[in-house]
């Protein structure tokens, strides 16, 4: 972007400025810190100049919004044409409780739903399973059968609202339930839109809510991609998730690298199964964390788009433009929220949401201030939603497409993110791919080491968390909390008991037998799972049948 002569001149002037101006002031007013770095501990230069982006080529590295390599956004108009989808991750208690919350959020301007399931559902157990005791409805909504799903979306038109479901091991089952509910509403499969997370690789890396070993898990994902490509074309079949990798303690670069590596693994698995990359790639989406370091996060999103476009074009030879576009949902960072001085969390969430918007997200969830203490109250979730609406309607940020492009610092960070992330991906490729790397414990160890390093920095005061290790105060602050009582579990267990009494149990047993038989072959299991769901077979029964065939994954306990 600058001639060699101009670059040399600027470099010389920079050296002179540093010697004659910066150092003189340095002696009068020393820097606040010995070392300046991002929250991920990436060194931050005192000043960025054109010399920091000497090799940047506008057409090759930036281009225009909606054009390759999509650094500046996947849509030409971005938020001038349409704002991002505003979602609030919501789910608690019974399907009745959460249905009321969804209607409340939609009435208050939310534009998409995002389902939080309780832990037994995530792990493929029914609410009356012994392992579910004490967990029913506590960290999300209890969904055991199609009957629960029908109530969850009662009065919500599924041809008009898109739904994101945070579910992985049993993702195919929850998608089947959603399809069945839509059909009962008179909505065809090709009319519904939304996303299932369906990202099992990051479970092995970070979140740890797996069920089956990698091979059958990947088979279920490929089956889902194949089925949706044919029958549910508006559905995002995998939300490749860096969010949980970051929450586990990774750096921004590690989040970027391991998430993109997971994406490569899924595309490779689908193409190995005979699917055409241009048939399914446009329905892969990403899910990133919005952490607290403002510029680092913006650079991460811009680098992610550019990396994915290159990978899809050069590695997988995708021909269609839509296959090259990295579309992503963002959630503000849960790990940055503090129980101490919880109103500070409103400020943190605002900063993180602004970074996501300036980074070009397609969808956004803002965390509530009380989430370190309990599931969010209606008041807290309203403040979180209003945060997005104020950014969209009042701040002016949404009026300009990629307003930070050309910033020497932002472009420097974007280039550095991409360069370091590709180094990680090269290592993973040399190990034989992401599954081999996971089995060797490579990403797990990298994240663990990083998390330990950051914790030491906190304890030494090298990194600051306001209200935790600096500006600490005694407080007797009481804020209203949402509490889930034991009556929720009792009610859900009773619903299951009644369901099993009134359904056609002979049909259920036949469906389960057919499913197990198909699981022992190479058939696409989505068709059999749909049959099970429509017969009101429970989630736990379906996953139990597959456990008999696939077995369960055991953590190798890598240290």
C-alpha positions as CSV (number, residue, x, y, z in Angstrom):
1,X,0.0,0.0,0.0
2,X,3.1,2.2,0.3
3,X,6.1,2.4,-2.0
4,X,9.4,1.2,-0.7
5,X,10.7,4.8,-0.6
6,X,7.7,5.9,1.5
7,X,8.2,3.0,3.9
8,X,11.8,3.7,4.4
9,X,11.0,7.4,5.1
10,X,8.3,6.5,7.6
11,X,10.6,4.0,9.4
12,X,13.4,6.6,9.6
13,X,10.9,9.2,11.0
14,X,9.6,6.7,13.5
15,X,13.1,6.0,14.8
16,X,13.7,9.7,15.1
17,X,10.4,10.2,16.9
18,X,11.2,7.4,19.4
19,X,14.6,8.8,20.1
20,X,13.8,12.5,20.4
21,X,10.2,12.7,21.5
22,X,9.1,9.3,23.0
23,X,12.2,8.7,25.2
24,X,12.2,12.3,26.5
25,X,8.6,11.9,27.7
26,X,9.5,8.4,28.9
27,X,12.0,9.9,31.4
28,X,9.4,12.3,32.7
29,X,6.5,9.9,32.8
30,X,7.6,6.2,32.7
31,X,5.1,3.7,31.3
32,X,2.4,2.3,33.6
33,X,3.6,-1.3,33.0
34,X,7.0,-3.0,32.3
35,X,5.4,-4.8,29.5
36,X,2.2,-4.2,27.4
37,X,0.4,-7.2,26.0
38,X,-3.1,-8.4,25.1
39,X,-5.1,-10.5,27.5
40,X,-3.7,-13.5,25.5
41,X,-0.2,-12.1,26.3
42,X,0.6,-11.1,22.7
43,X,3.1,-8.2,22.8
44,X,1.6,-4.8,21.8
45,X,3.8,-2.3,20.1
46,X,3.8,1.2,21.5
47,X,2.8,2.6,18.1
48,X,1.8,1.0,14.8
49,X,3.0,2.5,11.5
50,X,2.8,1.5,7.8
51,X,6.1,-0.4,8.5
52,X,4.1,-2.9,10.6
53,X,2.0,-3.9,7.6
54,X,4.7,-3.5,5.0
55,X,3.6,-6.5,3.0
56,X,-0.1,-5.7,3.0
57,X,-1.7,-5.8,-0.4
58,X,-5.2,-4.2,-0.5
59,X,-6.7,-6.5,-3.2
60,X,-5.0,-9.7,-1.9
61,X,-5.4,-9.2,1.8
62,X,-8.4,-6.8,2.3
63,X,-10.5,-6.3,-0.8
64,X,-14.1,-5.0,-0.5
65,X,-16.9,-6.3,1.8
66,X,-18.6,-9.3,0.3
67,X,-15.6,-10.1,-1.9
68,X,-12.7,-12.6,-1.5
69,X,-10.9,-12.9,0.9
70,X,-13.9,-11.5,2.9
71,X,-11.6,-9.8,5.5
72,X,-13.9,-6.9,5.6
73,X,-17.2,-8.9,5.9
74,X,-19.1,-11.6,4.1
75,X,-22.0,-9.3,3.0
76,X,-21.4,-6.2,0.8
77,X,-23.7,-4.0,2.8
78,X,-23.2,-5.6,6.3
79,X,-25.3,-3.8,8.9
80,X,-26.4,-1.0,6.6
81,X,-28.6,-3.7,4.9
82,X,-29.5,-5.9,7.9
83,X,-28.5,-5.9,11.5
84,X,-27.0,-9.0,13.1
85,X,-29.5,-11.5,14.6
86,X,-29.9,-10.7,18.3
87,X,-30.1,-13.9,20.3
88,X,-30.2,-14.5,24.0
89,X,-29.0,-18.0,25.1
90,X,-32.0,-19.1,27.2
91,X,-33.3,-22.3,28.8
92,X,-34.2,-23.3,32.3
93,X,-36.5,-25.5,34.3
94,X,-39.2,-27.2,32.2
95,X,-40.3,-26.6,28.6
96,X,-43.2,-24.6,30.0
97,X,-40.9,-22.2,31.8
98,X,-38.6,-21.7,28.9
99,X,-41.5,-21.2,26.4
100,X,-42.6,-18.3,28.5
101,X,-39.1,-16.8,28.5
102,X,-38.9,-17.2,24.7
103,X,-42.1,-15.3,24.2
104,X,-40.9,-12.6,26.6
105,X,-37.7,-12.1,24.7
106,X,-39.4,-12.1,21.3
107,X,-41.9,-9.5,22.6
108,X,-38.9,-7.3,23.7
109,X,-37.2,-7.3,20.3
110,X,-35.1,-10.4,20.2
111,X,-34.8,-11.7,16.6
112,X,-33.7,-15.3,17.0
113,X,-33.9,-18.0,19.6
114,X,-31.0,-19.8,21.2
115,X,-31.7,-22.9,23.3
116,X,-29.7,-23.9,26.4
117,X,-30.3,-27.5,27.3
118,X,-29.7,-28.9,30.8
119,X,-26.8,-31.2,31.4
120,X,-28.6,-34.5,31.2
121,X,-29.8,-33.6,27.7
122,X,-26.3,-32.6,26.7
123,X,-25.0,-36.0,27.9
124,X,-27.9,-38.0,26.3
125,X,-29.8,-39.0,29.5
126,X,-33.4,-38.7,30.3
127,X,-34.5,-36.6,33.4
128,X,-35.3,-39.8,35.3
129,X,-31.9,-41.4,34.8
130,X,-29.9,-41.8,38.0
131,X,-27.1,-39.6,36.6
132,X,-29.6,-36.8,36.1
133,X,-30.5,-36.4,39.8
134,X,-30.0,-32.9,41.0
135,X,-29.3,-31.5,37.5
136,X,-32.8,-31.4,36.0
137,X,-33.6,-27.9,34.6
138,X,-30.6,-26.4,36.5
139,X,-28.3,-25.2,33.7
140,X,-30.8,-25.3,30.8
141,X,-34.2,-26.6,29.8
142,X,-35.1,-30.3,30.3
143,X,-36.0,-31.9,26.9
144,X,-36.6,-35.6,27.0
145,X,-39.0,-36.2,24.1
146,X,-40.9,-34.7,21.2
147,X,-43.6,-33.9,23.7
148,X,-41.3,-31.5,25.5
149,X,-40.1,-30.0,22.2
150,X,-43.7,-29.3,21.2
151,X,-44.3,-27.3,24.4
152,X,-41.0,-25.5,24.1
153,X,-42.0,-24.0,20.7
154,X,-45.7,-23.7,21.3
155,X,-47.1,-20.5,19.8
156,X,-43.7,-19.8,18.1
157,X,-43.9,-20.0,14.3
158,X,-40.9,-22.0,13.1
159,X,-41.1,-20.7,9.6
160,X,-40.5,-17.1,10.8
161,X,-38.0,-17.6,13.7
162,X,-34.6,-19.1,13.4
163,X,-33.4,-21.2,16.3
164,X,-29.9,-22.1,17.4
165,X,-29.5,-25.2,19.6
166,X,-26.4,-25.6,21.7
167,X,-26.2,-29.4,21.6
168,X,-23.4,-31.7,20.4
169,X,-23.4,-35.5,21.1
170,X,-27.3,-35.8,20.7
171,X,-27.5,-33.0,18.1
172,X,-29.1,-35.3,15.5
173,X,-31.9,-36.2,17.9
174,X,-32.7,-32.6,18.8
175,X,-32.7,-31.6,15.2
176,X,-35.1,-34.5,14.5
177,X,-37.4,-33.2,17.2
178,X,-37.3,-29.7,15.8
179,X,-38.2,-31.0,12.3
180,X,-41.1,-33.0,13.8
181,X,-42.4,-30.0,15.7
182,X,-42.2,-27.9,12.5
183,X,-44.2,-30.5,10.6
184,X,-46.8,-30.5,13.3
185,X,-47.1,-26.8,12.8
186,X,-47.5,-27.3,9.0
187,X,-44.0,-26.0,8.2
188,X,-42.0,-28.0,5.7
189,X,-38.4,-29.1,6.3
190,X,-37.2,-26.8,3.5
191,X,-38.8,-23.8,5.3
192,X,-37.1,-24.0,8.7
193,X,-33.9,-22.2,9.4
194,X,-31.5,-22.3,12.3
195,X,-28.3,-24.0,13.7
196,X,-27.3,-27.0,15.7
197,X,-23.9,-26.8,17.3
198,X,-23.1,-30.4,16.4
199,X,-19.4,-29.8,17.1
200,X,-18.0,-32.9,18.8
201,X,-14.3,-32.2,18.2
202,X,-14.3,-29.1,20.5
203,X,-15.9,-31.3,23.2
204,X,-12.9,-33.6,23.2
205,X,-10.7,-30.5,23.2
206,X,-12.4,-28.3,25.8
207,X,-16.0,-28.7,27.0
208,X,-15.9,-32.4,27.6
209,X,-19.6,-33.2,27.1
210,X,-19.0,-36.1,24.7
211,X,-20.9,-39.4,24.5
212,X,-19.4,-41.6,21.7
213,X,-15.8,-42.1,20.5
214,X,-14.6,-39.8,17.6
215,X,-15.3,-42.2,14.7
216,X,-19.0,-42.8,15.3
217,X,-19.5,-39.2,16.5
218,X,-18.1,-38.0,13.1
219,X,-20.4,-40.4,11.3
220,X,-23.4,-38.9,13.0
221,X,-22.3,-35.4,12.0
222,X,-21.7,-36.4,8.4
223,X,-25.1,-38.1,8.3
224,X,-26.7,-34.9,9.6
225,X,-24.9,-32.8,7.0
226,X,-25.9,-35.2,4.2
227,X,-29.6,-35.3,5.4
228,X,-29.9,-31.5,5.7
229,X,-28.2,-30.8,2.4
230,X,-31.0,-32.8,0.8
231,X,-34.0,-32.0,2.9
232,X,-33.3,-29.0,5.2
233,X,-31.3,-26.6,3.0
234,X,-31.7,-23.5,5.2
235,X,-30.2,-25.3,8.2
236,X,-26.7,-24.6,9.5
237,X,-25.5,-28.2,10.1
238,X,-22.5,-27.5,12.3
239,X,-21.6,-24.5,14.3
240,X,-17.8,-24.9,14.6
241,X,-17.2,-23.6,18.0
242,X,-14.2,-21.7,19.4
243,X,-16.3,-20.3,22.2
244,X,-15.7,-23.2,24.6
245,X,-12.0,-23.5,23.6
246,X,-11.6,-19.9,24.7
247,X,-13.6,-20.4,27.9
248,X,-11.3,-23.3,28.8
249,X,-8.4,-20.9,28.9
250,X,-6.9,-20.6,25.4
251,X,-5.4,-17.6,23.8
252,X,-7.2,-15.8,21.0
253,X,-4.8,-17.3,18.5
254,X,-5.4,-20.8,19.9
255,X,-9.1,-20.3,19.7
256,X,-8.8,-19.3,16.1
257,X,-6.3,-22.0,15.1
258,X,-8.0,-25.0,16.9
259,X,-11.5,-23.9,15.7
260,X,-10.4,-23.6,12.1
261,X,-8.6,-26.9,12.4
262,X,-11.9,-28.5,13.6
263,X,-13.6,-27.0,10.5
264,X,-11.0,-28.5,8.3
265,X,-11.7,-31.9,10.0
266,X,-15.4,-31.7,9.3
267,X,-15.0,-30.7,5.7
268,X,-12.5,-33.5,5.2
269,X,-14.8,-36.0,6.8
270,X,-17.7,-35.0,4.6
271,X,-15.7,-35.0,1.4
272,X,-14.2,-38.4,2.3
273,X,-17.8,-39.6,2.6
274,X,-18.4,-38.6,-1.0
275,X,-20.2,-35.3,-0.4
276,X,-19.5,-32.4,-2.8
277,X,-17.9,-29.5,-0.9
278,X,-20.0,-26.9,-2.7
279,X,-23.2,-28.7,-1.8
280,X,-22.7,-28.4,2.0
281,X,-20.0,-25.9,2.8
282,X,-22.3,-22.8,2.7
283,X,-24.3,-24.3,5.6
284,X,-21.3,-24.6,7.9
285,X,-21.1,-21.7,10.4
286,X,-18.7,-20.7,13.2
287,X,-19.2,-19.7,16.8
288,X,-16.6,-17.5,18.4
289,X,-16.0,-16.0,21.8
290,X,-16.0,-12.2,22.3
291,X,-13.4,-11.7,25.0
292,X,-12.4,-8.5,26.8
293,X,-9.4,-7.4,24.8
294,X,-11.1,-5.1,22.2
295,X,-8.7,-5.0,19.3
296,X,-7.4,-8.5,19.7
297,X,-11.0,-9.8,19.2
298,X,-11.7,-7.7,16.2
299,X,-8.5,-8.8,14.6
300,X,-9.4,-12.5,15.3
301,X,-12.7,-12.3,13.5
302,X,-11.1,-10.6,10.5
303,X,-8.3,-13.1,10.3
304,X,-10.8,-16.0,10.6
305,X,-12.7,-14.9,7.5
306,X,-9.5,-14.6,5.5
307,X,-8.1,-17.9,6.6
308,X,-11.3,-19.8,5.9
309,X,-11.6,-18.3,2.4
310,X,-8.1,-19.4,1.6
311,X,-8.5,-22.9,3.0
312,X,-11.8,-23.5,1.2
313,X,-10.4,-22.2,-2.1
314,X,-6.9,-23.7,-2.0
315,X,-7.2,-26.8,0.1
316,X,-10.7,-28.0,-0.7
317,X,-11.0,-26.5,-4.2
318,X,-14.5,-25.0,-3.5
319,X,-15.9,-23.2,-6.5
320,X,-18.9,-21.4,-5.2
321,X,-18.4,-18.0,-3.5
322,X,-20.8,-19.0,-0.7
323,X,-18.5,-21.9,0.2
324,X,-15.7,-19.5,1.0
325,X,-17.6,-17.3,3.4
326,X,-17.1,-17.8,7.1
327,X,-20.3,-16.7,8.8
328,X,-20.3,-16.7,12.6
329,X,-22.3,-16.3,15.7
330,X,-20.6,-14.6,18.7
331,X,-21.2,-14.8,22.5
332,X,-19.7,-12.5,24.9
333,X,-17.2,-14.2,27.2
334,X,-18.6,-16.0,30.3
335,X,-15.1,-16.4,31.7
336,X,-14.7,-12.6,32.0
337,X,-17.7,-12.2,34.2
338,X,-17.2,-11.9,37.9
339,X,-19.3,-12.7,41.0
340,X,-17.6,-9.7,42.7
341,X,-19.2,-6.4,41.8
342,X,-21.6,-8.0,39.3
343,X,-22.8,-4.7,37.8
344,X,-19.3,-4.4,36.3
345,X,-20.3,-7.3,34.0
346,X,-22.7,-4.9,32.1
347,X,-19.6,-2.9,31.1
348,X,-17.6,-5.9,30.2
349,X,-20.4,-7.3,28.0
350,X,-20.8,-4.0,26.3
351,X,-17.1,-3.8,25.3
352,X,-17.2,-7.4,24.1
353,X,-20.4,-6.9,22.1
354,X,-18.9,-3.9,20.4
355,X,-15.9,-5.9,19.4
356,X,-18.1,-8.6,17.9
357,X,-20.1,-6.0,15.9
358,X,-16.9,-4.2,14.7
359,X,-15.5,-7.6,13.8
360,X,-18.5,-8.3,11.6
361,X,-20.6,-11.0,13.4
362,X,-23.8,-12.3,11.8
363,X,-25.4,-13.2,15.2
364,X,-24.8,-12.1,18.8
365,X,-25.6,-13.2,22.3
366,X,-24.8,-10.9,25.2
367,X,-24.3,-12.4,28.6
368,X,-26.3,-11.2,31.6
369,X,-24.6,-9.7,34.6
370,X,-25.8,-12.3,37.0
371,X,-24.6,-15.4,35.1
372,X,-21.7,-16.2,37.5
373,X,-24.3,-16.6,40.3
374,X,-27.3,-18.2,38.6
375,X,-29.3,-18.5,35.4
376,X,-30.2,-14.9,34.4
377,X,-33.4,-13.2,35.6
378,X,-35.8,-11.5,33.2
379,X,-34.4,-8.1,34.4
380,X,-30.8,-9.1,33.7
381,X,-31.5,-10.7,30.4
382,X,-33.4,-7.5,29.3
383,X,-30.4,-5.4,30.1
384,X,-28.2,-7.7,28.1
385,X,-30.6,-7.5,25.1
386,X,-30.9,-3.8,25.4
387,X,-27.1,-3.6,25.2
388,X,-27.3,-5.0,21.7
389,X,-30.1,-2.7,20.7
390,X,-28.3,0.4,22.0
391,X,-25.2,-0.6,20.0
392,X,-27.4,-1.2,16.9
393,X,-29.6,1.8,17.2
394,X,-27.7,4.6,19.0
395,X,-23.9,4.1,18.8
396,X,-23.5,4.6,15.1
397,X,-21.2,1.6,14.9
398,X,-23.7,-0.2,12.6
399,X,-23.7,2.7,10.1
400,X,-20.3,2.0,8.6
401,X,-19.0,-1.2,6.9
402,X,-15.7,-2.4,8.6
403,X,-14.8,1.1,10.0
404,X,-11.5,-0.1,11.5
405,X,-10.0,-1.4,8.2
406,X,-6.8,0.3,7.4
407,X,-5.9,0.9,11.0
408,X,-2.2,0.1,11.2
409,X,-2.7,-1.6,14.6
410,X,-5.8,-3.6,13.5
411,X,-4.2,-4.8,10.3
412,X,-1.0,-5.6,12.1
413,X,-2.9,-7.7,14.7
414,X,-5.0,-9.4,11.9
415,X,-1.9,-10.4,10.0
416,X,-0.2,-11.7,13.2
417,X,-3.3,-13.7,14.2
418,X,-3.4,-15.3,10.8
419,X,0.3,-16.1,10.7
420,X,0.4,-17.7,14.2
421,X,-2.8,-19.6,13.7
422,X,-1.6,-21.1,10.5
423,X,1.5,-22.3,12.3
424,X,-0.7,-24.3,14.7
425,X,-2.7,-25.7,11.8
426,X,0.6,-26.8,10.1
427,X,1.6,-28.6,13.3
428,X,-1.8,-30.3,13.4
429,X,-1.6,-31.3,9.7
430,X,1.8,-32.8,10.4
431,X,0.3,-34.9,13.2
432,X,-2.2,-36.4,10.7
433,X,-5.2,-34.0,11.3
434,X,-7.2,-32.7,14.2
435,X,-8.5,-36.1,15.5
436,X,-4.9,-37.5,15.7
437,X,-3.9,-34.2,17.4
438,X,-6.7,-34.6,19.9
439,X,-5.9,-38.2,20.6
440,X,-2.3,-37.1,21.3
441,X,-3.6,-34.4,23.6
442,X,-1.9,-31.6,21.7
443,X,-4.6,-28.9,21.8
444,X,-5.6,-29.9,25.3
445,X,-2.1,-29.4,26.6
446,X,-1.6,-26.1,24.8
447,X,-4.8,-24.7,26.3
448,X,-3.9,-26.0,29.8
449,X,-0.5,-24.4,29.7
450,X,-2.0,-21.1,28.6
451,X,-4.7,-21.1,31.3
452,X,-2.0,-21.8,33.9
453,X,0.2,-19.0,32.6
454,X,-2.7,-16.5,32.7
455,X,-3.7,-17.6,36.2
456,X,-0.1,-16.9,37.4
457,X,-0.3,-13.5,35.8
458,X,-3.5,-12.7,37.7
459,X,-2.0,-13.8,41.0
460,X,1.1,-11.6,40.4
461,X,-1.0,-8.7,39.4
462,X,0.5,-8.6,35.9
463,X,-3.1,-8.8,34.5
464,X,-5.9,-7.0,36.1
465,X,-9.5,-8.0,36.7
466,X,-11.3,-5.1,38.3
467,X,-13.0,-6.0,41.6
468,X,-11.0,-9.3,41.8
469,X,-7.3,-8.4,42.1
470,X,-7.6,-4.6,41.9
471,X,-10.1,-2.1,43.2
472,X,-11.4,-4.8,45.5
473,X,-14.1,-3.6,47.9
474,X,-16.3,-5.1,50.7
475,X,-19.8,-5.4,49.4
476,X,-23.1,-6.5,50.7
477,X,-24.8,-6.3,47.3
478,X,-27.8,-8.5,46.9
479,X,-29.3,-8.9,43.4
480,X,-32.3,-11.0,42.6
481,X,-31.4,-14.6,41.4
482,X,-33.4,-17.2,39.5
483,X,-33.6,-20.4,41.5
484,X,-34.7,-23.7,40.1
485,X,-36.4,-25.8,42.8
486,X,-36.6,-29.6,43.2
487,X,-40.2,-29.5,42.1
488,X,-38.9,-29.0,38.5
489,X,-37.3,-32.5,38.6
490,X,-40.3,-34.1,40.1
491,X,-42.6,-32.6,37.5
492,X,-40.3,-33.7,34.6
493,X,-40.0,-37.2,35.9
494,X,-43.8,-37.4,36.2
495,X,-44.2,-36.2,32.6
496,X,-41.8,-38.9,31.4
497,X,-43.8,-41.5,33.4
498,X,-47.1,-40.5,31.8
499,X,-45.5,-40.3,28.3
500,X,-44.3,-43.9,28.5
501,X,-47.7,-45.0,29.6
502,X,-49.7,-43.4,26.7
503,X,-47.4,-43.9,23.7
504,X,-47.3,-47.0,21.5
505,X,-44.4,-48.9,23.2
506,X,-44.4,-51.6,20.6
507,X,-43.7,-49.0,17.9
508,X,-41.0,-47.5,20.1
509,X,-39.3,-50.9,20.5
510,X,-39.4,-51.5,16.7
511,X,-37.9,-48.1,16.0
512,X,-35.1,-48.7,18.4
513,X,-34.4,-52.1,17.0
514,X,-34.3,-50.6,13.4
515,X,-32.0,-47.8,14.7
516,X,-29.5,-50.3,16.2
517,X,-29.5,-52.4,13.1
518,X,-28.8,-49.3,10.9
519,X,-26.0,-48.2,13.3
520,X,-24.3,-51.5,12.5
521,X,-24.3,-50.6,8.8
522,X,-23.2,-47.6,6.8
523,X,-26.8,-46.2,6.4
524,X,-27.7,-42.6,7.2
525,X,-29.0,-42.7,10.7
526,X,-31.0,-39.4,10.5
527,X,-34.0,-41.2,8.9
528,X,-34.1,-43.8,11.7
529,X,-33.7,-41.1,14.4
530,X,-36.6,-39.2,12.9
531,X,-38.8,-42.3,13.1
532,X,-37.8,-42.8,16.7
533,X,-38.6,-39.2,17.6
534,X,-42.0,-39.2,15.9
535,X,-42.9,-42.4,17.9
536,X,-42.1,-40.4,21.1
537,X,-39.1,-42.4,21.9
538,X,-37.1,-40.5,24.5
539,X,-33.7,-38.9,24.0
540,X,-32.2,-41.2,26.5
541,X,-33.7,-44.3,24.9
542,X,-32.3,-43.3,21.5
543,X,-28.8,-42.5,22.8
544,X,-28.9,-45.7,24.9
545,X,-29.5,-47.7,21.8
546,X,-26.6,-46.0,20.0
547,X,-24.4,-46.5,23.1
548,X,-24.9,-50.3,22.7
549,X,-23.5,-50.1,19.2
550,X,-20.9,-47.3,19.4
551,X,-19.7,-47.6,22.9
552,X,-18.7,-44.6,25.1
553,X,-15.6,-42.4,24.9
554,X,-13.3,-42.3,27.9
555,X,-11.1,-39.3,28.5
556,X,-7.4,-40.5,28.2
557,X,-6.6,-38.1,31.1
558,X,-3.8,-36.3,29.3
559,X,-1.7,-34.1,31.5
